[in-house]
Amino acid sequence: MMKPQPSASRISESGRIVPLVRRPRVLHVVVAGEVGGAERMLIDLATRPEASAAEHAVALMTPNEMLAQLLKGAGLRVYDRGRVREHAAAYVWRSLGPLDVAWLCDVMQKERANVVQLHTHASQVVGTRAAQRLGLRIVRTEHAADVYKDMTCWPFSRWSLQRADAVVAVSEHVRQVAQGRAPWVAGRLRVIHNGVDTRRFAFTQVPDVTRPFPFVLVGRLEHCKGIDLALRALAETPGAELHVVGDGSQRPKLESLSRALGVSRRAHFHGYLSDPREVVASAQAAVCSSRQEGLGIALLEAMAVGRPVVAFPVGGVPEIVKGGETGWVARDRTPSALAAAMRQAMGNHEKLALMGAGARRFVAASCSIERMCNMYGEVYRRVMSA
C-alpha cells in the first residue's frame, strides 16, 4: 500500500530531524449528472492554486457532457471517464464493483495525488475505496445535508464518513445535521462557507425602478429549488416580475404553472446562462424559494453584486440572509409568507440600497473566494501532517 511520504526534512533548533510535508496535490472526485453549486464551487477552488497552496485536478464520471465541458473550459486538468449511466443500479455497481475503483487508482497515481476530495454522494464510496487502496488522505465536502436524512444513502455515506480524515460543511446548518447524525465525526468537522469572486461579481447600485419591480432567481429548475413556490408568491405580489435563470427537468411544468396562475407575462425564463451577472444586476432583489439549501452560491453571488435577498428560512440560508441587514426572511415556508416578504422589499428603494450594500459587505468579509481557498489549504496541510 502506497503511503504519502515527506519529500524532504530539516534540522530543528533542538537538533531533531523534522520531516517537511509535500505540497498538497488534490484530486477532486466528482460523480454527478447536474451542473450545480458543488461543481461551481469546485471550479472556484481548483482554479486558484496559489490561494490554497495546492495543485488540483478532477476525476470526473458524468452522463452530462455540459458538466465535462464546463470543467475543461475552466482550464482544469480533467480525467474524464466518459459518459456513464446515472441510476441506482449503476451507483451500486460503481461503488462496489472493481472497474471504477481501478480507474480512479490509475488516475490518482498518474496525478501523484496525496489528497482526495469527495464532493458528491455518488463519489463517496468509490473515491474512499480508491484512496484507501493507495493510502491517500481523504477530505469530504458536505454541500448539503441530504445524505444524513435519506436512509437509502446513509449506510453508504456513513461507511465513507468513518474513513475521512477531514470533513468540511458548507454551512453551520449542514455541520449541525452531520454532527447530530454522526457525533463521532465532530473532531474532524469544520465549516467553510462557499466563496464568491467579488471582483467578477462586482458591486453595482440597486437600480431605481418603480414598476414592474424586478426580482431575480438563479437556480436549477428542479423540485428542491421550489420555483413553483416562487411563482405562486409572484401571483400574490402585484407590480412585481420574476426573472428565472436556470434550466432543468421541471421547466415545462413551471412554464405551464405560470400560465395557469396568470403570471406568464411577469415570469421570465432565461434558461441556463454561463454568466448570469447582467440579469442579476438588472434586478432590485434576489429570491430564494428552495425547499432545502446547504448554503446557496447563487445567493452569495447576488449579494456580492449588491442585491438584498428575499428567502425562506431553510438550511443554511438564515446564516447569510439576515433580516433587516442583508434581506428579508419569510415568516414560514409558504408562498403567502414569501409574497409578504417580497412586498416588503418593494416598499422602499433607500432601504433596498442600504441592504444591498450590507449584503456586499457581508460577502466580502465572510464569503470571499480567497478566504474559502485559504481555509481549504489549511485543511489539506493539516491532514497531510497528521
N, C-alpha and C positions, 0 to 999 in steps of 0.2 A: 504493500500500500504506500502510495507516494504521500509524504507529509511535507507541508510548506517549511522550507528551511531558510534561516537567515543567510544573506549573501555576504556578510562581512561582519567584523567585530571591531571594538575599540577598547582601549585600556582606560578604565575609570581612574579617578584621583586616588582611590584606595588600592589600585593595582589589580583589581578584578577585571577579567575579560567580560565585556558586555556585548551580547550579540546585537547587531543592527538589523532591524526587520526590513525586508524588501519593500519597495514601493508597491502599494496595492494594485493588482491587476484584476479588475472586477468584470466578471461575465454575468450579464443580466439575462435571466431565462424568462422568456415571455411565451406563454401558450395562450392565445386569445383569438377571438374572432371579430372583435369590435375595436374601433378607434375611440378610446375614452380617456378619462383623466389620468389613469395609471400610465398609459402609453405616452401621453403628452408630458407627464412629469418625468418619465424616463429619459425622454429626449432632452429636456432641460438640464437634467443632471449629467447625462453621459456626454453631452457636447461641451462641457466646461471642465476638462481635466485639471486645469490649473486651480480652480476653486476647491475641488475635492482632493487635490494632490493624489490623484489616482488615474490609471488608464482604464478605459471602458470599452466593452464590446457587447454584442447582443446575440444570443442564440434564440432563433425565432421559429415557432411552429404555429401556423395560422392558415385558415382557409381563405383569408381576406387579402387579396393582392394589394388593396389600398393601404393596409397597415404595413405591409412589406415595403411598398414604395415610400411611405411616409418616413419610416426609419432610415431607409437608404438615402432618401433625398435630404435628410438632415445631416448627412456626411458621416453617419455612424458605420463602424465595421460590423456588418450583419452576416451571421452564418444562418442561412435560410434552409430549413428542412424541406422546403417545397410545400405545395398545398396539401394540407392534412384535413381529415374529417373532424367535425365537431359534434359529437353526440355522446350519450352516456357510455355506450359500449366502447367507443374509441377512447374515451377518457380512461376507462378501466384498463384497457389493453396498453395504452401509452404509459400509464402509471406503474403497472405491474409486470409488463412484458419486457423482453430483453433488447428490442431493437432501438427504441428511442433513447434508452439509457446509454447504450453503446455509442450511439451517435453523439450524445451530449458529452460523454467522456472523451471522445475523439476531439471535439471542439475545444473542450477545456484544456487538453494537452497542447493542441495547436496554438491556443491563445496564451499558454503558460499562465493560466489564471491561478490566483491564490485565494480569491473571494468569489463566492457565487451568490448573486442576489436574486431572490424569487419575488415576483410581482403579482402573480395571478394564482387563483386557486388551482387551476389546471397545471401550473408549473411546480407546485409544491412537492408532490411525491416524486415525480420523475427527476426534478432538479436535486432534491435531497439525496436520492439514491446514487446519482452520478457523483455528486460532491463527496459523499461518504466513501465511495469506492476509491477516490483519489486522495482522500484525506484533506479536503479543502474546507475553508471556513464558510459558514452559511449565514447570510443575512436575509431575513424575511421582512418585506414591507407590507403592512396591512392597510390597504387602500379603503377597505370597508369592513363592516362587522358581519357580513352575510354568513361566512363560514362558521362562525361561532353560534349561529342560531339555526342553521339548516342541518338537520340530523342525517341527511344523506351525504353531506360534505364533511361534517365534523370528524368522523373516525379517521379519514384520510388526512385532513388538515392537522389533527391532533398529533398523529404519528410524525409528521414533518416538524411541527412546532417543538416537540420534545427534543429534536436534534439540531435546532437552530442555535447558533452562537449568539445572535443578537436579533431582536425583533423591534421593528420601528412601526409605530402607529401614526397615521397622518393627522389625528386629532385626539384630544383628550377623551372625547366620546368613544372612539374606537379603542383607546387604551383601557378605559373602564370596562367595556364589554369583554375585551380579551382577558383582562386580569380577573374579572368575575367568573369567567368560564374556565380559565386555566390559572389559578392563583400561583402555581409553581413557576410561572414564566416571569413574574414581577421583576426579578433581579436582572433579567436580560432585556427588559422592555423599556422603551423611551418614546417620547413624542417628538416628531419633526414635522412641522406643518409644511405642506407643499409650498413651493416658491413661485414667484412671478417675476418675469423680466420687466422691471419697472422702467427700463429705457425703451423697450419695444412697446409696452403698454403705457405710453406717456400720458401724463395728466392733461386733461382739457376741461375747460369750463363747461358746466351744465348749460346746454342751450336754453334760451328763454323762449319757449314755445307755449302758446296759450291753448289752442285746440287744433287737432286732437293731441292729447298728451301721449308721447311715445314711451312705452316700456319695451325692454328687450329681454329675451330669454334664450340663453345659449345652452344646448344640451342635446343628447341623443333622444330621438323620438321613440322612446320605449316606455313601458308601463311605469317603471320605477321612477322616472323623471316627472311624472304627474302633469304632463302638458294638458291632459284633459281637464284637470282641476283648474289650471290657469285659464283655459278657455271659458269654463263656467264662471270663474271670477270675473273675467272680462265682460261677460254678459250682464253682470251686476254692477259694472263700472262705466256709466255713460261718459262720453267725452274722452275715452282712452282708446289707444290702439296697442297691439302687441306684435312685436317683430320676433319671430321664432327662427333661430339659426341652428340648423342641425338636420339630420336625416335619420331614418330608422324604419323598422317594420311597421310602426304604428301610424306612419304619415297618412296613408289613405283614410284610415279610420278617423284621424284627428281633423283632416280637412272636411270630411263628411259631418263630423260633430260641429265644426264651426258654422257650417251652413244650417244645420238643424237648430242651433242656438241663435241664429240671426246675426252672427258677428263676422261673417266671412269677409265683409269689406273692411273690418277693423283688425283682422288677424292675418298677418302677412308671413307666409312660409318661404324663407330664403333658401332652404336646403343647406347642405353642408358647405361651409366656407373655410378654406385653409387659413384665411386671415379675416377674422370677424371684426377687426378694430373699427372699421368705418361705420358698421351698423351699430356697434356698441356706443361709439362716440356721438352718434346722432340721436340716441335715446336720452331721456332725462333720468331714468332709473332702471335698474335691473330687477328681474323677478326670479325667485327660486320656488318652484312648486313641487319639489321632489318628495316622494313618499319615503325615501331613505337616501342618505347622503353622508359619506365619510367626512368630507370637508367641502369640496366644490372648487375646482380650479377655475372654472368659468366665472364663478362669483368673484374670486380674488382678482381675476383679470379686469372685470368690470369695475371693481373697487379701485384698482390701480389707475384706471382711466379717470376716476373721479366720479363714479356713479354710485349713489346710495342704493341699497338693496331692500326689496320687499320680499319676505321669505316666511315659509313655515318653520316652526320651531322643531326641526328634525335633525338627528345625528349631530355632526359637528358644526352645523350652521350657526347656532347661537354663540359659538366661540369667536366668530368673525363678524357676524351681523349683530351689533349691539344697539338695542332700541334707543332712539334719541341721539345716538352718536354716529353710527355708520349706516343706519337704515331703520326699517320698521319690521318688527317680528309679529306675525299674526297671532291672535289670542289662542287659536287652536288650528287643527289641520283640515278645516272645511273650506270650500270655495267661498262661502259668505265671509268668513274671517279674513281670507286673503283679499277679497274685494274691499273690505273695510280698510285694511292697511293700504291698499292701492289708492283709495280715495283720500286717505290722509296725506300720502305722498304728493298728490295732485294739488294740494291746497296752498302751498307757499314756496315760491321759487327761491326766496332768500334762504329758507331752511334747507331746501334741496342742495343749494350751493355749499352751505356750511357742512352738511352731512357728507357731501361728495368729497370735500377737502379732508374731512375726518377719515373717510374710507381710504383715501390715498395715503394719509399719514400712517394709518394702521398697517397697511400692506408694506410700506417702505420700512417700518420699524420691526415688524414681526414675521412677515411672509415674503421677504425678498429672496430672489433666486440664489444670491450669494450666501445668504445665511443658511439656506437649505443645503447647498453643496458643501459648505464648511462643516456643517453638523454631520452629514453623511461621511465626510472624510474622517472625522473623529471616530465614528463607528468602525470604519474599515481598519484604522490604525489600532483601535482597541482590541478587535477580535484577532488581529494578526499577532499582537504582542501578548495575548492572554496565555 
